[in-house]
Amino acid sequence: MRLLLNAISLSIILLSTAASAWIDTDMDGVPDKKDACAGTAKGTVVMANGCQDPSNIAIEEIEEIEEIEQEFDLESPVEISAIEEPPLTPQELVNRCEQQTGLNDISACLQQAIQPVYFEFAKADVLLSQRPFLDSIHRLTVKNDNVQLMLVGHADLLGTDELNQALSLARANSVKQILVTDYHFNPDNISVKGMSNKQPAADNATVEGRQRNRRVEFIISAE
């Protein structure tokens, strides 16, 4: 009886050893015990050590490249967009305008370059932050005495028409006062106009829009 049990136990051990010796996790035909590249993709043709043949890898890479070339027509010309230049600053725009030859050309260029002067809510005082734009005007008038300016004041939609009319005119006069006092601009060459809220530059329904509407614009001409 003992001999029979020992025989059965030995058979189980031998079977277990044989089974474990032929475990093939990646199912490439090479048992894990001899597989140097365990985990190869299913269906991959491998060598005796369980690793893929390098020549097959090269062939697969070439086939993959050919598929990509077929998907994207590499012979077709590729359109390359031009690199956009950063926008010029107001001072750079003025410098470019001054390179024009005639006074009328300079004035027309500056009309596009010079930005409006903006104001705080219900105020007509010119902020220090707006002085650089007045400096640009001054650089033009130092060289040309015949430049004419029309200062057009504007207001946002808040308030009555009478208040906004007076406020828009006061803003235009504030800019004129600085041009005459600080930059020695000929007062006879400056005219002012108040437009109340009749010509908005932006939507009065937003805070940003109302800020853009509180402004004085320059109309430049030369005689």
DAQUINOR-V558979 format. One record per backbone hydrogen bond with DSSP energy under -0.5 kcal/mol. NH is the residue of the N-H (numbers start at 0). CO is the residue of the C=O. E is the energy in kcal/mol with one decimal. If there is no record, write none. Layout:
nh = (NH;NH)
co = (CO;CO)
e = (E;E)
//
This chain:
nh = (4;5;6;7;8;9;10;11;12;13;14;15;16;17;18;19;20;21;21;22;23;24;26;30;31;33;34;35;35;36;39;43;45;46;49;52;55;56;57;58;59;60;61;62;63;64;65;66;67;68;69;70;71;72;73;75;78;79;80;92;93;94;95;96;97;98;99;105;106;107;108;109;110;111;111;112;113;116;118;122;126;126;129;130;132;133;133;134;135;136;137;138;139;140;141;142;143;146;147;148;149;150;150;151;151;152;152;153;154;163;164;165;166;167;168;169;170;171;172;173;174;175;176;177;178;179;180;181;182;183;184;188;189;190;192;194;197;205;209;210;211;212;213;213;214;215;216;218;219;220;222)
co = (0;1;2;3;4;5;6;7;8;9;10;11;12;13;14;15;16;17;18;19;21;22;23;28;22;30;30;33;48;48;36;40;43;50;46;44;52;52;53;54;55;56;57;58;59;60;61;62;63;64;65;66;67;70;71;72;76;77;78;88;89;90;91;92;93;95;96;101;102;103;104;105;106;107;108;108;109;215;213;119;117;124;126;127;129;129;130;130;131;132;133;134;135;136;137;138;139;143;220;188;218;148;190;149;216;150;192;214;195;159;160;161;162;163;164;165;166;167;168;169;170;171;172;173;174;175;176;177;177;179;178;185;186;148;150;152;194;202;205;206;207;208;209;210;212;116;151;149;217;147;145)
e = (-2.0;-2.2;-1.9;-2.2;-2.4;-2.2;-2.0;-2.1;-2.2;-2.3;-2.4;-2.5;-2.4;-2.4;-2.4;-2.6;-1.6;-0.6;-0.9;-1.0;-0.5;-0.5;-0.7;-0.5;-3.8;-1.9;-1.0;-0.7;-3.6;-0.6;-0.8;-1.9;-0.5;-3.3;-2.0;-0.8;-0.8;-1.6;-2.0;-1.8;-2.3;-2.2;-2.2;-2.3;-2.3;-2.3;-2.4;-1.9;-1.9;-2.5;-1.9;-1.8;-2.5;-0.6;-1.3;-1.0;-0.5;-0.6;-0.6;-2.4;-2.3;-2.4;-1.9;-2.2;-2.2;-1.1;-1.9;-2.2;-2.6;-2.5;-2.2;-2.7;-2.0;-0.9;-0.8;-1.4;-2.9;-2.3;-2.2;-1.8;-0.5;-0.5;-1.5;-1.5;-1.0;-0.9;-0.7;-2.2;-1.5;-1.3;-2.2;-2.1;-1.1;-1.9;-2.1;-0.7;-1.0;-0.7;-3.2;-3.0;-2.2;-0.5;-3.1;-0.6;-2.4;-0.6;-3.2;-2.6;-2.7;-2.5;-2.2;-2.1;-2.5;-2.5;-1.9;-2.2;-2.0;-1.6;-2.2;-1.9;-1.8;-2.1;-2.5;-1.7;-2.3;-2.4;-2.9;-2.2;-1.1;-0.6;-2.5;-2.0;-1.4;-2.4;-2.2;-2.7;-2.3;-1.3;-2.2;-2.0;-1.9;-1.2;-1.0;-0.6;-1.4;-2.0;-2.7;-2.2;-0.6;-2.3;-1.3)
//
